Amino acid sequence: MSTVEKEAIIEDLRSELVHEEDPMIPVVCMKQIDTNCEDIIADKATALNLLNNNNLMGQYYAWGQKYVDWSHFWILLCHLKPGLRILEIGGGTGTATAAALRSLYNLGVPMYSNYMC
């Protein structure tokens, strides 16, 4: 199978998965990497920089957060450790942090003693 034929198959599959209302961000990210793989190999671009364009990395993290609910974990942890101190290291886009922080409030009151990033 030729490269052109392979690229056509990949594009067909991608177009089936990517829609305006739900762009399937992982597929969009893979397309961005695939399109620029020669530049990545030649060290002219990095995957991280490519995914930071148009906030694809942030969209990817946000997409993943739609399928994860950490609130039960955080609530139980905060009840177990009422003086909980939280240190955030290596924050990326802040998407997961924002979701976690929403879970760390009960009736508008933080359930931790100290948060530092």
C-alpha positions in Angstrom: 0.0 0.0 0.0 1.4 3.4 -1.0 1.9 6.3 1.4 -0.9 8.2 -0.5 -3.3 5.3 0.0 -2.4 5.1 3.7 -2.9 8.8 4.2 -6.3 8.6 2.5 -7.4 5.9 4.9 -6.2 7.9 7.9 -8.0 11.0 6.6 -11.2 9.0 6.0 -11.1 7.6 9.5 -10.3 11.0 11.0 -13.2 12.7 9.1 -15.6 10.0 10.5 -14.5 10.8 14.1 -14.2 14.6 14.0 -17.4 16.6 14.0 -18.0 20.3 14.6 -20.1 19.7 17.7 -17.7 17.2 19.3 -14.3 17.5 17.6 -12.7 14.4 19.3 -9.7 16.4 20.4 -7.4 13.3 20.7 -7.9 12.6 17.0 -7.3 16.3 16.2 -4.0 16.1 18.2 -3.0 12.9 16.4 -3.6 14.6 13.1 -1.4 17.6 14.2 1.4 15.2 15.1 1.0 13.1 12.0 1.0 16.2 9.7 4.2 17.5 11.3 6.1 14.2 12.1 8.9 15.0 9.6 9.6 18.3 11.4 9.5 16.5 14.7 12.0 13.9 13.5 14.2 16.6 12.0 14.1 18.5 15.3 12.5 21.5 13.7 9.4 21.2 15.9 8.3 19.5 19.1 5.1 17.7 19.7 4.5 19.9 22.8 4.8 23.1 20.9 2.5 21.8 18.1 -0.1 20.8 20.6 0.2 24.1 22.4 -0.8 25.9 19.2 -4.5 26.7 19.2 -4.6 25.4 22.8 -4.9 21.8 21.6 -3.2 20.6 24.8 -5.6 22.4 27.0 -8.5 21.1 24.9 -7.1 17.6 25.2 -6.9 17.8 29.0 -10.4 19.3 29.2 -11.7 16.5 27.0 -10.2 13.9 29.4 -11.7 15.7 32.4 -15.2 15.2 31.0 -14.8 11.5 31.7 -13.3 11.6 35.1 -15.0 12.6 38.4 -12.5 13.1 41.2 -14.9 14.9 43.5 -15.7 11.8 45.6 -12.0 11.1 46.1 -11.3 14.8 47.1 -14.3 15.0 49.4 -13.3 11.8 51.3 -9.7 12.8 51.5 -10.6 16.2 52.9 -12.8 14.6 55.5 -10.0 12.2 56.4 -7.5 15.0 56.6 -9.3 18.2 57.6 -6.1 20.2 57.7 -5.1 19.0 54.3 -2.3 21.0 52.6 -2.0 20.8 48.9 1.1 21.5 46.8 0.8 21.6 43.0 4.0 20.7 41.1 4.4 20.9 37.4 1.0 22.3 36.5 0.4 22.1 32.8 -2.7 23.9 31.4 -4.4 24.0 34.8 -7.5 22.1 33.5 -7.2 19.2 36.0 -6.4 21.7 38.8 -9.5 23.7 38.1 -11.6 20.5 38.2 -10.0 19.4 41.5 -10.4 22.8 43.1 -14.1 22.9 42.3 -14.4 19.6 44.2 -12.5 21.0 47.2 -15.2 23.4 48.3 -18.2 22.6 50.4 -20.9 25.3 50.5 -18.4 27.9 49.4 -15.9 27.0 52.1 -12.5 25.4 51.1 -12.1 21.9 52.7 -8.3 22.4 52.9 -6.0 24.5 55.0 -3.4 25.6 52.5 -3.0 25.4 48.7 0.3 26.4 47.1 1.3 26.2 43.4 
